[in-house]
Every structure is written in C-alpha cells, then in structure tokens.
Amino acid sequence: MNKDINNPRHQALIKWLRTVRNDRGLTVREFGELLGEPFQLVHKIEKGRRNISACELVAYCEALEVEPKEAIDIMTNVQVKK
C-alpha cells in the first residue's frame, strides 16, 4: 500500500479539497479558522507536505459542507499502478 503523499489518489483528493474550498470563497486562513486549526495545517495539507488523517478528512468535509463519501469516491476513481 502506497502511503506516500505523491500517491495519485492523495493528489486527486487534495486537488478536490482545494477546489471545493476555493468554490466556497474561503482563503486558507479563513478555512483554518473555520476548522479551529492553524491555517498552516490547511496550507501543508493542500500543498502536499502533510498527509491528512481520516478524522481530519471528515472534519475538513464537514467544514466544507460536503459528504466525506465524496472524498472517498474521488480517491477510488483514480487508477493506481500496483
């Protein structure tokens, strides 16, 4: 199992999360405040410098008002070389 942040599934997830945040008109700083986390956490996640845990992903999705299942669907639709 590839846990690397360069994994295509991880990259697709992060791209989607960043797009949803931008579509909501939220800056990284504003979204960090909404999450109750430092904006640096959001920045590191969205720049691919830090993995996002399952619990963080659920919180991220709830703050963006999207179903966490959508995030899982994004990742499962990406083909990964074995």
N, CA, C and O atoms as CSV, one atom per row, in Angstrom:
chain,resi,resn,atom,element,x,y,z
A,1,MET,N,N,0.856,-1.179,0.000
A,1,MET,CA,C,0.000,0.000,0.000
A,1,MET,C,C,0.900,1.240,0.000
A,1,MET,O,O,1.812,1.360,0.818
A,2,ASN,N,N,0.629,2.142,-0.919
A,2,ASN,CA,C,1.430,3.352,-1.050
A,2,ASN,C,C,0.838,4.458,-0.185
A,2,ASN,O,O,-0.246,4.968,-0.465
A,3,LYS,N,N,1.571,4.826,0.879
A,3,LYS,CA,C,1.103,5.868,1.798
A,3,LYS,C,C,1.754,7.217,1.488
A,3,LYS,O,O,1.578,8.184,2.230
A,4,ASP,N,N,2.491,7.274,0.410
A,4,ASP,CA,C,3.221,8.472,0.018
A,4,ASP,C,C,2.259,9.588,-0.374
A,4,ASP,O,O,1.214,9.342,-0.976
A,5,ILE,N,N,2.628,10.819,-0.024
A,5,ILE,CA,C,1.777,11.955,-0.399
A,5,ILE,C,C,1.780,12.196,-1.908
A,5,ILE,O,O,0.962,12.960,-2.420
A,6,ASN,N,N,2.702,11.541,-2.617
A,6,ASN,CA,C,2.729,11.653,-4.076
A,6,ASN,C,C,1.842,10.614,-4.750
A,6,ASN,O,O,1.795,10.540,-5.978
A,7,ASN,N,N,1.146,9.818,-3.962
A,7,ASN,CA,C,0.215,8.838,-4.485
A,7,ASN,C,C,-0.865,9.565,-5.290
A,7,ASN,O,O,-1.403,10.568,-4.824
A,8,PRO,N,N,-1.190,9.075,-6.492
A,8,PRO,CA,C,-2.208,9.736,-7.318
A,8,PRO,C,C,-3.554,9.920,-6.616
A,8,PRO,O,O,-4.248,10.908,-6.854
A,9,ARG,N,N,-3.920,8.980,-5.758
A,9,ARG,CA,C,-5.183,9.124,-5.031
A,9,ARG,C,C,-5.124,10.294,-4.061
A,9,ARG,O,O,-6.068,11.077,-3.956
A,10,HIS,N,N,-4.014,10.402,-3.359
A,10,HIS,CA,C,-3.841,11.515,-2.414
A,10,HIS,C,C,-3.841,12.838,-3.166
A,10,HIS,O,O,-4.476,13.798,-2.731
A,11,GLN,N,N,-3.145,12.897,-4.272
A,11,GLN,CA,C,-3.093,14.126,-5.059
A,11,GLN,C,C,-4.473,14.527,-5.579
A,11,GLN,O,O,-4.822,15.708,-5.573
A,12,ALA,N,N,-5.256,13.546,-6.029
A,12,ALA,CA,C,-6.613,13.844,-6.509
A,12,ALA,C,C,-7.488,14.359,-5.370
A,12,ALA,O,O,-8.269,15.293,-5.555
A,13,LEU,N,N,-7.356,13.756,-4.202
A,13,LEU,CA,C,-8.123,14.202,-3.037
A,13,LEU,C,C,-7.785,15.638,-2.681
A,13,LEU,O,O,-8.685,16.454,-2.482
A,14,ILE,N,N,-6.514,15.957,-2.600
A,14,ILE,CA,C,-6.082,17.295,-2.211
A,14,ILE,C,C,-6.533,18.329,-3.243
A,14,ILE,O,O,-6.976,19.420,-2.885
A,15,LYS,N,N,-6.419,17.982,-4.509
A,15,LYS,CA,C,-6.877,18.906,-5.566
A,15,LYS,C,C,-8.369,19.184,-5.399
A,15,LYS,O,O,-8.810,20.327,-5.521
A,16,TRP,N,N,-9.145,18.134,-5.119
A,16,TRP,CA,C,-10.583,18.287,-4.946
A,16,TRP,C,C,-10.907,19.133,-3.717
A,16,TRP,O,O,-11.756,20.022,-3.783
A,17,LEU,N,N,-10.231,18.859,-2.588
A,17,LEU,CA,C,-10.471,19.637,-1.368
A,17,LEU,C,C,-10.159,21.119,-1.587
A,17,LEU,O,O,-10.914,21.988,-1.152
A,18,ARG,N,N,-9.058,21.397,-2.256
A,18,ARG,CA,C,-8.670,22.789,-2.523
A,18,ARG,C,C,-9.701,23.463,-3.435
A,18,ARG,O,O,-10.056,24.624,-3.231
A,19,THR,N,N,-10.176,22.724,-4.440
A,19,THR,CA,C,-11.177,23.265,-5.357
A,19,THR,C,C,-12.480,23.579,-4.626
A,19,THR,O,O,-13.073,24.639,-4.830
A,20,VAL,N,N,-12.919,22.662,-3.779
A,20,VAL,CA,C,-14.163,22.891,-3.018
A,20,VAL,C,C,-13.999,24.103,-2.103
A,20,VAL,O,O,-14.897,24.940,-2.017
A,21,ARG,N,N,-12.856,24.202,-1.418
A,21,ARG,CA,C,-12.613,25.359,-0.536
A,21,ARG,C,C,-12.660,26.653,-1.343
A,21,ARG,O,O,-13.297,27.622,-0.932
A,22,ASN,N,N,-11.992,26.666,-2.480
A,22,ASN,CA,C,-11.989,27.866,-3.326
A,22,ASN,C,C,-13.390,28.185,-3.838
A,22,ASN,O,O,-13.780,29.351,-3.900
A,23,ASP,N,N,-14.148,27.149,-4.207
A,23,ASP,CA,C,-15.523,27.359,-4.679
A,23,ASP,C,C,-16.404,27.974,-3.589
A,23,ASP,O,O,-17.369,28.680,-3.884
A,24,ARG,N,N,-16.062,27.700,-2.327
A,24,ARG,CA,C,-16.804,28.277,-1.197
A,24,ARG,C,C,-16.326,29.699,-0.887
A,24,ARG,O,O,-16.872,30.369,-0.011
A,25,GLY,N,N,-15.300,30.149,-1.619
A,25,GLY,CA,C,-14.798,31.507,-1.427
A,25,GLY,C,C,-13.973,31.688,-0.169
A,25,GLY,O,O,-13.861,32.798,0.352
A,26,LEU,N,N,-13.393,30.596,0.324
A,26,LEU,CA,C,-12.627,30.654,1.567
A,26,LEU,C,C,-11.128,30.679,1.291
A,26,LEU,O,O,-10.620,29.903,0.481
A,27,THR,N,N,-10.442,31.565,1.963
A,27,THR,CA,C,-8.981,31.560,1.902
A,27,THR,C,C,-8.474,30.459,2.823
A,27,THR,O,O,-9.229,29.904,3.622
A,28,VAL,N,N,-7.189,30.151,2.702
A,28,VAL,CA,C,-6.570,29.162,3.583
A,28,VAL,C,C,-6.707,29.615,5.036
A,28,VAL,O,O,-7.019,28.818,5.921
A,29,ARG,N,N,-6.473,30.888,5.265
A,29,ARG,CA,C,-6.561,31.429,6.631
A,29,ARG,C,C,-7.995,31.333,7.166
A,29,ARG,O,O,-8.206,30.909,8.302
A,30,GLU,N,N,-8.972,31.724,6.355
A,30,GLU,CA,C,-10.375,31.653,6.778
A,30,GLU,C,C,-10.800,30.212,7.050
A,30,GLU,O,O,-11.526,29.935,8.005
A,31,PHE,N,N,-10.340,29.308,6.200
A,31,PHE,CA,C,-10.722,27.914,6.387
A,31,PHE,C,C,-10.074,27.325,7.636
A,31,PHE,O,O,-10.696,26.530,8.339
A,32,GLY,N,N,-8.838,27.706,7.914
A,32,GLY,CA,C,-8.195,27.267,9.151
A,32,GLY,C,C,-8.993,27.711,10.364
A,32,GLY,O,O,-9.186,26.940,11.304
A,33,GLU,N,N,-9.457,28.954,10.345
A,33,GLU,CA,C,-10.276,29.467,11.448
A,33,GLU,C,C,-11.579,28.672,11.567
A,33,GLU,O,O,-12.015,28.347,12.671
A,34,LEU,N,N,-12.193,28.364,10.430
A,34,LEU,CA,C,-13.433,27.591,10.417
A,34,LEU,C,C,-13.216,26.194,11.014
A,34,LEU,O,O,-14.073,25.671,11.727
A,35,LEU,N,N,-12.066,25.608,10.713
A,35,LEU,CA,C,-11.724,24.291,11.249
A,35,LEU,C,C,-11.306,24.343,12.718
A,35,LEU,O,O,-11.341,23.332,13.421
A,36,GLY,N,N,-10.912,25.532,13.171
A,36,GLY,CA,C,-10.371,25.645,14.519
A,36,GLY,C,C,-8.932,25.159,14.580
A,36,GLY,O,O,-8.460,24.704,15.621
A,37,GLU,N,N,-8.246,25.261,13.456
A,37,GLU,CA,C,-6.855,24.828,13.338
A,37,GLU,C,C,-6.022,25.972,12.769
A,37,GLU,O,O,-6.564,26.876,12.133
A,38,PRO,N,N,-4.718,25.939,12.990
A,38,PRO,CA,C,-3.864,26.958,12.386
A,38,PRO,C,C,-3.951,26.867,10.854
A,38,PRO,O,O,-4.054,25.774,10.297
A,39,PHE,N,N,-3.908,27.997,10.199
A,39,PHE,CA,C,-4.001,27.994,8.744
A,39,PHE,C,C,-2.836,27.231,8.121
A,39,PHE,O,O,-2.942,26.744,6.995
A,40,GLN,N,N,-1.724,27.124,8.851
A,40,GLN,CA,C,-0.560,26.409,8.342
A,40,GLN,C,C,-0.884,24.930,8.102
A,40,GLN,O,O,-0.338,24.312,7.188
A,41,LEU,N,N,-1.772,24.369,8.923
A,41,LEU,CA,C,-2.185,22.975,8.727
A,41,LEU,C,C,-2.866,22.825,7.372
A,41,LEU,O,O,-2.548,21.912,6.611
A,42,VAL,N,N,-3.788,23.707,7.077
A,42,VAL,CA,C,-4.502,23.674,5.795
A,42,VAL,C,C,-3.501,23.844,4.655
A,42,VAL,O,O,-3.551,23.121,3.660
A,43,HIS,N,N,-2.606,24.794,4.806
A,43,HIS,CA,C,-1.603,25.066,3.777
A,43,HIS,C,C,-0.748,23.823,3.511
A,43,HIS,O,O,-0.538,23.455,2.355
A,44,LYS,N,N,-0.258,23.181,4.561
A,44,LYS,CA,C,0.593,21.995,4.396
A,44,LYS,C,C,-0.169,20.850,3.743
A,44,LYS,O,O,0.373,20.153,2.885
A,45,ILE,N,N,-1.414,20.654,4.139
A,45,ILE,CA,C,-2.231,19.592,3.537
A,45,ILE,C,C,-2.443,19.882,2.058
A,45,ILE,O,O,-2.255,19.002,1.218
A,46,GLU,N,N,-2.833,21.107,1.736
A,46,GLU,CA,C,-3.157,21.445,0.348
A,46,GLU,C,C,-1.928,21.539,-0.550
A,46,GLU,O,O,-2.053,21.439,-1.770
A,47,LYS,N,N,-0.768,21.724,0.019
A,47,LYS,CA,C,0.471,21.747,-0.769
A,47,LYS,C,C,1.115,20.373,-0.850
A,47,LYS,O,O,2.162,20.211,-1.476
A,48,GLY,N,N,0.488,19.372,-0.214
A,48,GLY,CA,C,1.003,18.022,-0.276
A,48,GLY,C,C,2.213,17.788,0.599
A,48,GLY,O,O,2.978,16.852,0.368
A,49,ARG,N,N,2.393,18.627,1.595
A,49,ARG,CA,C,3.532,18.475,2.502
A,49,ARG,C,C,3.165,17.664,3.742
A,49,ARG,O,O,4.018,17.355,4.574
A,50,ARG,N,N,1.898,17.330,3.847
A,50,ARG,CA,C,1.424,16.596,5.026
A,50,ARG,C,C,0.226,15.747,4.634
A,50,ARG,O,O,-0.668,16.208,3.925
A,51,ASN,N,N,0.214,14.513,5.099
A,51,ASN,CA,C,-0.947,13.647,4.894
A,51,ASN,C,C,-2.114,14.154,5.728
A,51,ASN,O,O,-1.927,14.888,6.699
A,52,ILE,N,N,-3.294,13.762,5.345
A,52,ILE,CA,C,-4.495,14.098,6.094
A,52,ILE,C,C,-5.050,12.796,6.672
A,52,ILE,O,O,-5.238,11.821,5.944
A,53,SER,N,N,-5.307,12.781,7.963
A,53,SER,CA,C,-5.850,11.575,8.588
A,53,SER,C,C,-7.327,11.436,8.245
A,53,SER,O,O,-7.955,12.370,7.747
A,54,ALA,N,N,-7.867,10.259,8.518
A,54,ALA,CA,C,-9.292,10.021,8.259
A,54,ALA,C,C,-10.163,10.975,9.066
A,54,ALA,O,O,-11.142,11.517,8.554
A,55,CYS,N,N,-9.800,11.177,10.335
A,55,CYS,CA,C,-10.584,12.092,11.190
A,55,CYS,C,C,-10.493,13.530,10.677
A,55,CYS,O,O,-11.484,14.260,10.673
A,56,GLU,N,N,-9.305,13.923,10.248
A,56,GLU,CA,C,-9.144,15.274,9.692
A,56,GLU,C,C,-9.936,15.424,8.407
A,56,GLU,O,O,-10.523,16.477,8.157
A,57,LEU,N,N,-9.956,14.378,7.589
A,57,LEU,CA,C,-10.709,14.429,6.334
A,57,LEU,C,C,-12.199,14.629,6.601
A,57,LEU,O,O,-12.855,15.415,5.919
A,58,VAL,N,N,-12.722,13.928,7.579
A,58,VAL,CA,C,-14.146,14.079,7.922
A,58,VAL,C,C,-14.410,15.507,8.396
A,58,VAL,O,O,-15.388,16.125,7.975
A,59,ALA,N,N,-13.552,16.036,9.264
A,59,ALA,CA,C,-13.719,17.414,9.755
A,59,ALA,C,C,-13.624,18.408,8.603
A,59,ALA,O,O,-14.402,19.359,8.532
A,60,TYR,N,N,-12.677,18.187,7.711
A,60,TYR,CA,C,-12.477,19.048,6.539
A,60,TYR,C,C,-13.766,19.075,5.710
A,60,TYR,O,O,-14.257,20.139,5.335
A,61,CYS,N,N,-14.303,17.875,5.433
A,61,CYS,CA,C,-15.520,17.771,4.621
A,61,CYS,C,C,-16.716,18.416,5.320
A,61,CYS,O,O,-17.503,19.118,4.685
A,62,GLU,N,N,-16.851,18.185,6.607
A,62,GLU,CA,C,-17.959,18.792,7.348
A,62,GLU,C,C,-17.870,20.317,7.292
A,62,GLU,O,O,-18.885,20.993,7.124
A,63,ALA,N,N,-16.672,20.853,7.432
A,63,ALA,CA,C,-16.496,22.313,7.375
A,63,ALA,C,C,-16.821,22.852,5.984
A,63,ALA,O,O,-17.303,23.976,5.841
A,64,LEU,N,N,-16.554,22.040,4.962
A,64,LEU,CA,C,-16.857,22.447,3.587
A,64,LEU,C,C,-18.295,22.134,3.186
A,64,LEU,O,O,-18.737,22.477,2.090
A,65,GLU,N,N,-19.018,21.473,4.098
A,65,GLU,CA,C,-20.407,21.081,3.862
A,65,GLU,C,C,-20.549,20.137,2.670
A,65,GLU,O,O,-21.436,20.287,1.831
A,66,VAL,N,N,-19.642,19.157,2.625
A,66,VAL,CA,C,-19.727,18.082,1.638
A,66,VAL,C,C,-19.665,16.759,2.386
A,66,VAL,O,O,-19.119,16.681,3.487
A,67,GLU,N,N,-20.215,15.743,1.794
A,67,GLU,CA,C,-20.209,14.420,2.410
A,67,GLU,C,C,-18.814,13.811,2.290
A,67,GLU,O,O,-18.219,13.851,1.213
A,68,PRO,N,N,-18.290,13.255,3.363
A,68,PRO,CA,C,-16.984,12.591,3.287
A,68,PRO,C,C,-16.945,11.493,2.223
A,68,PRO,O,O,-15.886,11.193,1.671
A,69,LYS,N,N,-18.098,10.903,1.941
A,69,LYS,CA,C,-18.153,9.873,0.900
A,69,LYS,C,C,-17.699,10.422,-0.455
A,69,LYS,O,O,-17.123,9.689,-1.258
A,70,GLU,N,N,-17.952,11.695,-0.709
A,70,GLU,CA,C,-17.497,12.302,-1.963
A,70,GLU,C,C,-15.976,12.251,-2.057
A,70,GLU,O,O,-15.425,12.013,-3.132
A,71,ALA,N,N,-15.300,12.474,-0.935
A,71,ALA,CA,C,-13.837,12.431,-0.913
A,71,ALA,C,C,-13.353,11.011,-1.204
A,71,ALA,O,O,-12.393,10.814,-1.949
A,72,ILE,N,N,-14.023,10.031,-0.612
A,72,ILE,CA,C,-13.654,8.635,-0.853
A,72,ILE,C,C,-13.888,8.279,-2.316
A,72,ILE,O,O,-13.072,7.591,-2.929
A,73,ASP,N,N,-15.001,8.745,-2.876
A,73,ASP,CA,C,-15.295,8.486,-4.285
A,73,ASP,C,C,-14.219,9.075,-5.193
A,73,ASP,O,O,-13.832,8.453,-6.182
A,74,ILE,N,N,-13.738,10.267,-4.862
A,74,ILE,CA,C,-12.672,10.892,-5.654
A,74,ILE,C,C,-11.454,9.970,-5.687
A,74,ILE,O,O,-10.866,9.738,-6.743
A,75,MET,N,N,-11.086,9.451,-4.519
A,75,MET,CA,C,-9.886,8.610,-4.446
A,75,MET,C,C,-10.084,7.252,-5.116
A,75,MET,O,O,-9.157,6.738,-5.742
A,76,THR,N,N,-11.266,6.665,-4.996
A,76,THR,CA,C,-11.467,5.335,-5.572
A,76,THR,C,C,-11.602,5.373,-7.086
A,76,THR,O,O,-11.472,4.338,-7.740
A,77,ASN,N,N,-11.857,6.534,-7.651
A,77,ASN,CA,C,-11.967,6.661,-9.101
A,77,ASN,C,C,-10.634,6.897,-9.789
A,77,ASN,O,O,-10.581,7.049,-11.009
A,78,VAL,N,N,-9.556,6.928,-9.013
A,78,VAL,CA,C,-8.215,7.146,-9.576
A,78,VAL,C,C,-7.535,5.794,-9.744
A,78,VAL,O,O,-7.515,4.979,-8.822
A,79,GLN,N,N,-6.986,5.565,-10.914
A,79,GLN,CA,C,-6.250,4.328,-11.187
A,79,GLN,C,C,-4.830,4.450,-10.630
A,79,GLN,O,O,-4.133,5.429,-10.894
A,80,VAL,N,N,-4.416,3.456,-9.864
A,80,VAL,CA,C,-3.084,3.462,-9.265
A,80,VAL,C,C,-2.337,2.224,-9.759
A,80,VAL,O,O,-2.860,1.110,-9.743
A,81,LYS,N,N,-1.092,2.455,-10.200
A,81,LYS,CA,C,-0.256,1.328,-10.626
A,81,LYS,C,C,0.125,0.501,-9.416
A,81,LYS,O,O,0.425,1.045,-8.354
A,82,LYS,N,N,0.114,-0.801,-9.574
A,82,LYS,CA,C,0.481,-1.707,-8.472
A,82,LYS,C,C,1.864,-2.230,-8.641
A,82,LYS,O,O,2.337,-3.004,-7.809
